[in-house]
Amino acid sequence: MKNQSFDSLYGCPQHPGEIGTAPNFTTFPTVVYWVNPIRTTADCFNSCSPPSSRLPPGMLSLNVPANFVANSTSYTGDGYIGLETDRIQKHDTADHQYYYAEYIEGNLNDSLQAGYIYKVYFYAEYTNYRNTNLFGTASTKNLGLYFSDTMVADTSRFYLSFTPSISDTSKFISGGWTKIQGRYKATGHEKWVVIGNFFDSGKLRLNPVIHGDSLGWYQSYYFIDNVNVSLVDTENIDTIICLSNLTYPIILSADTPGWKNKWSTGDTTFSISVTDTGVYTCVLTGNPNIFSPVDVIIKRFKIQYFSRPYLGPDTAYCFGDPIILASNKAYPRYKWNTGDTTSSIKIHYPGNTYILDGYNGCHNYDTVNINFYPPTPLPVVSDTSTCANHPITILPCSCVHPIWYIDTTQTGGAFPTQFLKIGGHKTIYVTQTLFNCESNKVPVNIEITPLPSFHIGNDTTLCNFSSLIIGDPNNNLIYKWNTGDTGCCIPIKGFGTYVLQGTNRCGSSYDSITINEGKCDKCVWVPDAFTPNGDGRNDVLHAKTICSLRSFHMQVFDRWGDIVFISDNINYGWDGIYLGKPAAEGAYYYIIEVYKDAGSSKKQVVKGDVILIR
């Protein structure tokens, strides 16, 4: 029975009725493992609660021994539970009307095993308490204990009408601590106990102590302590014979010379020979020549095989792993060499031998040796570099059975080659494994260099090439032009195709540009339309040229002849804004005046229309 004397608390009781009500709790409030099964509320008393002398006026003390109910020491430990087991109205016809009762519900360590006999008892003390002078007090015969497979939880009820599993109706409980006990044969799976009054109103038995008013109201209040449920190991069995294998026949002897024997097999001999498991009974009737306080002796013999548990093979585990040892068979009682008495235990101590005794009338043993490997050391790693799309032939890890991780949250595996396709800085993680025990993760930094990538420009047409420079600067490359130059960028020296080779440690790449010769008499032109709508395409009206210009001047007019845009820089175009606002859609007129290179004094004038579209 868990917390059988109500001594283990989550906090000292401060007020009556503080025990939690099933099932609306996530832990067991106030009293560990005990709750109220129905709407009525039991009281918790404990020596940790202050006495009335230390409380404000009007506040009820829950101290042990002195409290608001009585001055009573606990039967064992530091506390007890208080139950108003009856609140009834007595009628002239001698029957009773049942109105209210309190109960306490607790949790067993393990479920009861079907067919086994259990010894059950608890202690109750009558208090003579009444919460109003209008009530009389009465002792009762009706206290009992009820077993349940599941938690009893019904907050709509004020009393229970179950048939108790054990009770004692032989006498009124009106003195000091009284033991209420009985034997119970389990049906199997019982896990909860409820203590209180389970009799219906027609069977109530009260013994008035203090008479109440003319209405005839009575109440009974009891302290409850030391609840115990334990297996009766050899209920009505005198001798248990445990067998490891077929060792028949087995001789059973009554060992009572001079008595008359009658065996359950029908034999009447002093001893019998049996060839099967089971229970054998011998009834012995009195011998007139031998003094005995009894006339009949019944001896019972039980023959059964050992039913040994299996804890698994001897093995070793990784240090820090949670290890659970569990019996593969059910027994009424378990005992480990660690002192634990549950069906399973959690291993905390490396390198130990663990022994389980599963008792069912025979002691059934199994032993297992558990070792723990020490923590696996971290792998030795080194940061490295590689080329994109090139495999790493020597892994940057001095480790045994490495497991690689892209990050700390993903599942590990082989070296992740997929991330080598893109250049840049990458961090991955690696562990090593010894004896199937994995180490912690260690980061590895990898610098991935891509093949050279550059662009030296699009093919173009020029009427001269005196000022055009081509190339793509990149300080990490080695350059080589088909002209013999080795810089990143060069001025063009004539019309034709220029090829640049860029090289880094991962290889070489190439790009080329072709410079075509154009006619310089028509080296400036303007597109037919532009769309300044902010989409990044054709948003600005620019003049285009294939010539080297000495000067440039551009004007744009609306249809009324107003100038809406002026520019002296061919790279500075009109974005469609006039006087701070978007210009209207429609046709506009432009005039461009240019002077070509310094060797020409002839001005070229270009005129035309352009459409603004939004």
PANU-792982 format. One record per residue (C-alpha): residue in three letters; x, y, z. Coordinates in steps of 0.1 Angstrom, whole numbers, padded with zeros to 4 digits, always signed. Each point is the difference from the previous one (the first is absolute). Layout:
ALAXYZ;...
//
This chain:
MET+0000+0000+0000;LYS+0015+0034-0010;ASN+0003+0025+0029;GLN-0020-0023+0023;SER+0002+0023+0030;PHE-0007+0033-0019;ASP+0034+0014+0011;SER+0013+0010-0034;LEU-0015+0034-0010;TYR+0005+0026-0027;GLY-0007+0027+0026;CYS-0012+0003+0036;PRO-0038+0001+0002;GLN-0013+0035+0007;HIS-0038-0004-0002;PRO-0025-0029+0002;GLY-0008-0018-0033;GLU+0032+0008-0018;ILE+0005-0035-0014;GLY-0004+0000-0038;THR-0031-0014-0017;ALA+0002-0027-0027;PRO+0005+0002-0029;ASN+0007+0038-0003;PHE+0036+0000+0009;THR+0034-0006-0017;THR+0018-0009+0032;PHE-0014-0011+0034;PRO-0005+0033+0019;THR+0008+0003+0037;VAL+0002-0037+0008;VAL+0022-0020-0023;TYR-0019-0028-0018;TRP-0034+0007+0017;VAL-0031+0019-0013;ASN-0037+0005+0006;PRO-0020-0024-0023;ILE-0033+0019+0000;ARG-0013+0035+0008;THR+0004-0002+0037;THR+0034+0010+0015;ALA+0021-0018+0026;ASP+0024+0019+0023;CYS+0038-0004+0004;PHE+0016+0004+0034;ASN+0038+0001+0006;SER+0025+0011+0027;CYS+0015+0025-0025;SER-0032+0021+0002;PRO+0000+0027+0027;PRO-0021-0005+0032;SER-0030+0022+0007;SER+0021+0022+0024;ARG+0020+0012-0030;LEU-0029+0007-0022;PRO-0023+0031-0004;PRO-0033-0002+0018;GLY-0026-0021-0019;MET+0026-0019-0020;LEU-0002-0038+0004;SER+0031-0019+0010;LEU+0010-0032-0019;ASN+0029-0008+0024;VAL+0008-0034+0014;PRO-0007-0007+0028;ALA-0021+0031+0008;ASN-0025+0011-0027;PHE-0035+0013-0004;VAL-0015-0036+0001;ALA+0018-0016+0029;ASN+0033-0004+0019;SER+0013-0032-0014;THR+0035-0014-0009;SER+0004-0018-0033;TYR+0001-0038+0000;THR+0033+0001-0019;GLY+0020+0029-0015;ASP-0009+0037+0000;GLY-0036+0002-0012;TYR-0034-0015-0009;ILE-0031+0006-0021;GLY-0033+0012+0015;LEU-0033-0013-0015;GLU-0036+0009+0008;THR-0011-0036-0008;ASP-0037+0006+0007;ARG-0025+0029+0000;ILE-0035-0014+0003;GLN-0035+0008+0013;LYS-0016-0027+0023;HIS-0037-0007-0003;ASP-0025-0015+0024;THR-0002-0031-0021;ALA+0037-0008+0009;ASP+0012+0003-0036;HIS+0023+0028-0011;GLN+0002+0025-0028;TYR+0035+0003-0014;TYR+0012+0034-0011;TYR+0038+0005+0001;ALA+0032-0020+0005;GLU+0038+0007-0006;TYR+0026-0024-0014;ILE+0037-0001-0007;GLU+0014-0018-0031;GLY+0036-0012-0004;ASN+0022-0016-0026;LEU+0017-0034+0004;ASN+0037-0006-0009;ASP-0010-0028-0025;SER-0032-0015-0012;LEU-0013-0030+0019;GLN+0006-0035-0015;ALA-0031-0020-0009;GLY-0007-0030+0024;TYR+0025+0011+0027;ILE-0011+0007+0036;TYR+0008+0034+0015;LYS+0000+0011+0036;VAL-0017+0034+0003;TYR-0004+0022+0030;PHE-0001+0036+0012;TYR-0005+0018+0033;ALA-0029+0023+0009;GLU-0006+0021+0031;TYR-0034+0014+0011;THR+0002+0038+0008;ASN-0035+0009+0015;TYR+0002+0031-0022;ARG-0030+0020-0012;ASN+0002+0032-0020;THR-0032+0015+0015;ASN-0018-0005+0032;LEU-0031-0008-0020;PHE+0016-0033-0009;GLY+0003-0031+0021;THR+0030-0022-0003;ALA+0000-0038-0005;SER+0025-0027-0005;THR-0004-0025-0028;LYS+0006-0036-0011;ASN+0002+0008-0036;LEU+0036+0010-0009;GLY+0016-0020-0028;LEU+0024+0000-0029;TYR-0008-0004-0037;PHE+0024-0011-0028;SER-0004+0014-0035;ASP+0019-0007-0033;THR-0004+0037-0010;MET-0001+0032+0019;VAL-0035+0007+0016;ALA-0008+0035-0011;ASP-0035+0014+0001;THR-0003+0036+0011;SER-0038+0000-0002;ARG-0005-0025+0029;PHE-0002+0006+0038;TYR+0004-0036+0010;LEU+0009-0035-0014;SER-0021-0031+0001;PHE+0027-0026-0010;THR+0003-0033+0017;PRO+0032+0002+0020;SER+0028-0024-0007;ILE+0008-0003+0038;SER-0020+0013+0030;ASP-0006-0008+0036;THR-0037+0003+0012;SER+0006-0020+0032;LYS+0002+0030+0023;PHE-0004+0037+0002;ILE+0033+0019-0004;SER-0001+0024+0029;GLY+0033-0003+0019;GLY+0036+0008-0009;TRP+0018-0012-0031;THR-0018-0031-0013;LYS+0013-0024-0026;ILE-0024-0008-0028;GLN+0012-0029-0020;GLY-0009-0028-0023;ARG+0013-0024-0027;TYR-0006+0007-0037;LYS+0003-0023-0030;ALA+0010+0022-0030;THR-0018-0002-0033;GLY+0030+0016-0016;HIS+0010+0036-0011;GLU-0013+0017+0032;LYS+0021+0032+0003;TRP-0020+0024+0023;VAL-0015-0002+0035;VAL-0028+0021+0014;ILE-0007+0002+0038;GLY-0032+0011+0016;ASN-0037-0010+0005;PHE-0014-0020-0029;PHE-0033-0013+0016;ASP-0033+0011-0014;SER-0025+0019+0022;GLY-0020-0031+0009;LYS+0031-0017+0015;LEU+0014+0029+0020;ARG+0009-0009+0036;LEU+0006+0029+0024;ASN+0005+0002+0037;PRO-0009+0035+0012;VAL+0025+0016+0024;ILE-0013+0035+0003;HIS-0037+0007-0009;GLY-0007+0028-0024;ASP-0031+0022-0004;SER-0035-0013-0006;LEU+0007-0004-0037;GLY+0021-0030+0009;TRP+0032+0008-0020;TYR+0031-0020+0006;GLN+0035+0001-0013;SER+0031-0023+0004;TYR+0036+0013-0004;TYR+0030-0023+0000;PHE+0038+0003-0003;ILE+0016-0025-0025;ASP+0036-0011+0001;ASN+0025-0028-0011;VAL-0017-0015-0030;ASN+0016-0033-0010;VAL-0005-0025-0028;SER+0024-0030-0001;LEU+0002-0034-0017;VAL-0008-0030+0022;ASP+0028-0021-0013;THR-0013-0035+0009;GLU-0037+0005+0006;ASN-0012-0033+0015;ILE+0031-0017-0014;ASP+0022-0019+0025;THR+0027-0011-0024;ILE+0010+0012-0035;ILE+0023-0022-0021;CYS+0017+0018-0029;LEU+0012-0021-0029;SER+0027+0009-0026;ASN-0008-0029-0023;LEU-0019-0034-0001;THR+0011-0016+0033;TYR-0031-0022+0004;PRO-0011-0019+0020;ILE-0002+0022+0030;ILE-0008-0014+0034;LEU-0023+0021+0023;SER-0002-0010+0036;ALA-0025+0012+0026;ASP+0026-0007+0027;THR-0026-0006+0027;PRO+0003-0036+0013;GLY-0031-0012+0018;TRP-0024+0022-0019;LYS-0024-0011-0027;ASN+0009+0014-0034;LYS-0023+0008-0029;TRP+0017+0015-0031;SER-0017+0020-0027;THR+0012-0028-0024;GLY-0022-0025+0020;ASP+0030-0016+0016;THR-0001-0007+0038;THR+0036-0009+0004;PHE+0026+0018+0021;SER+0017+0013-0032;ILE-0008+0001-0037;SER+0019+0001-0033;VAL-0011+0026-0025;THR+0011+0007-0036;ASP-0015+0034-0008;THR+0000+0036+0012;GLY-0029+0014+0020;VAL-0014+0002+0036;TYR-0004-0032+0020;THR-0019+0000+0033;CYS+0002-0024+0029;VAL-0028+0000+0027;LEU+0012-0016+0032;THR-0026-0010+0027;GLY+0009-0001+0036;ASN+0019-0028+0017;PRO-0017-0009+0034;ASN+0034-0011+0014;ILE+0016+0034-0006;PHE-0011+0032+0017;SER-0007+0028-0026;PRO-0019+0033+0004;VAL-0017-0007-0034;ASP-0018-0031-0014;VAL+0008+0006-0036;ILE+0033+0012-0017;ILE+0000+0010-0037;LYS+0034+0000-0017;ARG+0004+0014-0036;PHE+0029-0006-0023;LYS+0006+0020-0032;ILE+0022-0013-0028;GLN+0011+0025-0027;TYR+0028+0006-0024;PHE+0024+0028+0002;SER-0011+0028-0023;ARG+0033+0019-0004;PRO+0002+0035-0015;TYR+0023+0009-0028;LEU+0019+0034+0002;GLY+0018-0005-0032;PRO+0036-0009-0008;ASP+0031+0016+0016;THR+0007+0031-0019;ALA+0017+0034-0001;TYR-0015+0034-0006;CYS+0013+0034-0009;PHE+0007+0022+0029;GLY-0029+0023+0008;ASP-0026-0020-0019;PRO-0032-0007+0021;ILE-0002-0037+0007;ILE-0032-0017+0012;LEU+0001-0036+0013;ALA-0035-0016+0001;SER-0014-0034+0009;ASN-0016-0018-0030;LYS-0024-0017+0024;ALA-0025+0012+0026;TYR+0004-0009+0037;PRO-0019+0010+0031;ARG+0033+0013+0015;TYR+0033+0012-0014;LYS+0033+0004+0017;TRP+0032+0013-0016;ASN+0035-0002+0016;THR-0002+0039-0002;GLY-0028+0000+0025;ASP-0026+0009-0026;THR-0034-0018+0001;THR-0015+0009-0033;SER-0002-0020-0032;SER+0026+0022-0017;ILE+0029+0022+0010;LYS+0022+0027-0016;ILE+0037-0007+0000;HIS+0022+0027+0015;TYR+0031-0019+0010;PRO+0025-0012-0027;GLY+0017-0034+0002;ASN-0025-0017+0024;THR-0017-0034+0002;TYR-0038+0003+0004;ILE-0021-0028+0015;LEU-0038-0002+0000;ASP-0021-0023+0023;GLY-0035-0003-0014;TYR-0020-0017+0028;ASN-0032-0019-0005;GLY+0004-0025+0028;CYS+0033-0010-0016;HIS+0030+0022-0002;ASN+0007+0004-0038;TYR+0034+0016-0007;ASP+0018+0014-0030;THR+0033+0018-0001;VAL+0015+0024-0026;ASN+0033+0018-0002;ILE-0001+0036-0013;ASN+0031+0018-0010;PHE+0004+0036-0014;TYR+0024+0010-0026;PRO+0019+0033+0009;PRO-0010+0032-0019;THR+0012-0002-0036;PRO+0028+0026-0005;LEU-0006+0029-0024;PRO+0014-0005-0036;VAL+0031+0019-0010;VAL-0010+0023-0029;SER+0017+0027-0021;ASP-0015+0028-0021;THR+0005-0005-0037;SER-0007+0014-0035;THR-0010-0015-0033;CYS-0013+0009-0034;ALA-0037+0000-0009;ASN-0012-0033-0016;HIS+0033-0017+0010;PRO-0001-0029+0025;ILE+0020+0002+0032;THR+0023-0029-0002;ILE+0015+0004+0035;LEU-0027+0007+0026;PRO+0009+0027+0025;CYS-0005-0024+0030;SER+0022-0024+0018;CYS-0028-0022+0014;VAL-0015-0035+0001;HIS-0033-0006-0017;PRO-0008+0036-0006;ILE-0036+0013-0003;TRP-0004+0033-0018;TYR-0028+0026+0006;ILE-0010+0030-0021;ASP-0011+0017+0032;THR-0006-0009+0036;THR-0037-0009-0005;GLN+0002-0023-0031;THR+0005-0037+0000;GLY+0036-0010-0007;GLY+0015-0022-0026;ALA+0028-0001-0026;PHE+0020+0030-0009;PRO-0025+0025-0016;THR+0015+0006-0035;GLN-0031+0019-0012;PHE+0010+0032+0016;LEU+0034+0001-0019;LYS-0018+0011-0032;ILE-0002+0037+0011;GLY+0030+0021+0010;GLY+0002+0018+0033;HIS+0006-0007+0037;LYS-0017-0031+0015;THR+0000-0015+0035;ILE-0010-0036+0005;TYR+0003-0023+0030;VAL+0015-0034+0006;THR+0000-0027+0028;GLN+0019-0032+0004;THR-0014-0034+0013;LEU+0018-0025+0022;PHE-0018-0031+0012;ASN-0032+0013-0015;CYS+0002+0031+0022;GLU+0000+0033-0018;SER+0020+0031+0012;ASN-0012+0035+0001;LYS+0000+0021-0032;VAL+0030+0020-0010;PRO-0001+0028-0027;VAL+0021+0000-0032;ASN+0004+0031-0021;ILE+0004-0005-0038;GLU+0008+0028-0024;ILE-0014-0009-0035;THR+0016+0017-0030;PRO-0020+0001-0032;LEU+0015+0000-0035;PRO+0007+0035-0013;SER-0030+0019-0011;PHE+0002+0034-0018;HIS-0015+0020-0029;ILE+0019+0025-0021;GLY-0030+0015-0018;ASN-0023-0006-0030;ASP+0010+0002-0036;THR-0003+0036-0012;THR+0005+0022-0031;LEU+0021+0032+0001;CYS+0011+0025-0025;ASN+0032+0005+0020;PHE+0016-0017+0030;SER+0023+0025+0015;SER-0017+0002+0034;LEU-0016-0035+0006;ILE+0014-0022+0028;ILE-0012-0036+0002;GLY+0005-0027+0028;ASP-0014-0010+0034;PRO+0021+0007+0031;ASN+0005-0028+0025;ASN+0030+0000+0023;ASN-0001-0038+0005;LEU+0007-0009-0036;ILE+0030-0003-0022;TYR-0008+0017-0034;LYS+0012-0008-0035;TRP-0014+0018-0032;ASN+0004-0012-0035;THR+0018+0033-0005;GLY+0027-0011+0024;ASP-0011+0024+0028;THR-0002-0014+0036;GLY-0021+0027+0017;CYS-0037-0002+0008;CYS-0010+0027-0024;ILE+0015+0014-0032;PRO-0009+0028-0025;ILE-0010-0013-0034;LYS+0027+0003-0026;GLY-0020-0007-0031;PHE-0031-0017-0013;GLY-0003-0037+0005;THR-0005-0027+0027;TYR+0016+0003+0034;VAL+0003-0032+0021;LEU+0008+0000+0038;GLN+0011-0031+0020;GLY-0005+0002+0038;THR+0017-0026+0022;ASN-0002-0008+0037;ARG+0011-0032+0019;CYS-0031-0018-0011;GLY+0005+0005-0038;SER-0006+0024-0029;SER-0029+0017-0016;TYR-0003+0021-0032;ASP-0021+0029-0013;SER+0002+0020-0032;ILE-0013+0032-0016;THR-0001+0010-0037;ILE+0004+0037-0009;ASN-0015+0008-0034;GLU+0007+0031-0021;GLY-0030+0023-0007;LYS-0007+0031-0020;CYS+0007+0031+0020;ASP-0023+0023-0020;LYS-0030-0015+0018;CYS+0014-0008+0033;VAL-0029+0013+0023;TRP-0036-0012+0001;VAL-0030-0001+0024;PRO-0025-0028+0007;ASP-0036+0005-0013;ALA-0016-0003+0034;PHE+0007-0005+0037;THR-0021-0011+0030;PRO+0008+0017+0033;ASN-0023-0022+0021;GLY+0026-0011+0026;ASP+0003-0036-0012;GLY+0038+0003-0006;ARG-0003-0005-0038;ASN+0002+0029-0024;ASP-0009+0025+0027;VAL+0025+0028-0012;LEU+0003+0016-0034;HIS+0037-0001-0010;ALA+0017+0010-0032;LYS+0023-0028-0014;THR+0033+0004-0018;ILE+0027-0021-0016;CYS+0023+0030-0003;SER+0025+0018+0022;LEU-0016+0033+0007;ARG+0016+0033+0008;SER-0032+0017+0011;PHE-0037-0009+0004;HIS-0031+0021+0005;MET-0036-0014+0001;GLN-0034+0018+0004;VAL-0035-0016+0002;PHE-0032+0020-0007;ASP-0036-0006+0006;ARG-0027+0005-0027;TRP-0003+0037+0010;GLY+0037+0006-0005;ASP+0009+0002+0037;ILE+0034-0015+0009;VAL-0006-0029+0025;PHE+0036-0013+0001;ILE+0036+0012-0007;SER+0032-0021+0003;ASP+0037+0006-0009;ASN+0009-0035+0010;ILE-0009-0029-0023;ASN+0000-0023+0031;TYR-0027+0021+0016;GLY-0034-0006-0014;TRP-0036+0011+0006;ASP-0021-0020+0025;GLY-0033+0015-0011;ILE-0003+0025+0029;TYR-0008+0036-0008;LEU-0003+0027+0027;GLY+0001-0027+0027;LYS-0029-0020-0014;PRO-0004-0028-0025;ALA-0003+0014-0035;ALA-0031-0009-0020;GLU+0000-0029-0024;GLY+0004+0009-0037;ALA+0024+0012-0026;TYR+0031+0022+0008;TYR+0025+0017-0023;TYR+0038+0000+0005;ILE+0030+0018-0015;ILE+0035-0013+0006;GLU+0032+0019-0010;VAL+0033-0018+0002;TYR+0036+0005-0010;LYS+0020-0031-0007;ASP+0036-0006+0009;ALA+0025+0029+0004;GLY+0011-0003-0036;SER-0035+0010-0013;SER-0015+0035+0001;LYS-0032-0009-0016;LYS-0032+0000+0022;GLN-0025-0028-0006;VAL-0036+0007+0008;VAL-0025-0028+0006;LYS-0037+0006+0003;GLY-0030-0022+0005;ASP-0031-0011+0019;VAL-0003-0023+0030;ILE-0031-0015+0016;LEU-0004+0000+0039;ILE-0020-0030+0011;ARG-0010-0008+0036;
//
